[in-house]
Amino acid sequence: MEARAVLRYARISPLKARLVVDLIRGKDVNSALTILNFSKKKAAKIVKKVLESAIANAVQTGEIDPDNLYVKRAFVDQGPVMKRYRAAAMGRAHMIRKRTSHITIILDER
C-alpha cells in the first residue's frame, strides 16, 4: 500500500529541488533521512519535511510497517512563477522570476 505527501507552492526553484530529490529516489526511508540531514542544500530541509509527512501518513493508516518503507517515486513539478521587476541601467527594467515547486513523495513497502 502506498503513502504519499505533496508540498505545493514551495518557494524554491524546481531545478534546485530536483537535485536533492534525485539523491533519495529508490532509497529506504532511514537512509533517505540520513542523506537529507547531512545535505547542505536549502531544498534538503524542505524535502525532509515532505518525506517525514509521507512517513507519518503511512503510519497513520496502520497497515504499513515504517521500517520496511522506501521511496518509490519522488518528483518535482514546476509551480506558478511570480514575476517582479527591477530597475536597470538607462531607464530599463529587468524581470525577476521567483519560481515555485510542487514536491511529491510516494512511499511503498518492500
Stockholm file with secondary structure:
# STOCKHOLM 1.0

chainA/1-110         MEARAVLRYARISPLKARLVVDLIRGKDVNSALTILNFSKKKAAKIVKKVLESAIANAVQTGEIDPDNLYVKRAFVDQGPVMKRYRAAAMGRAHMIRKRTSHITIILDER
#=GR chainA/1-110 SS CCEEEEEEEESSCHHHHHHHHHHHTTSBHHHHHHHHHHCCSHHHHHHHHHHHHHHHHHHHHSSSCGGGEEEEEEEEEECCCEEEEEECGGGCEEEEEECCEEEEEEEEEC
#=GC SS_cons         CCEEEEEEEESSCHHHHHHHHHHHTTSBHHHHHHHHHHCCSHHHHHHHHHHHHHHHHHHHHSSSCGGGEEEEEEEEEECCCEEEEEECGGGCEEEEEECCEEEEEEEEEC
//
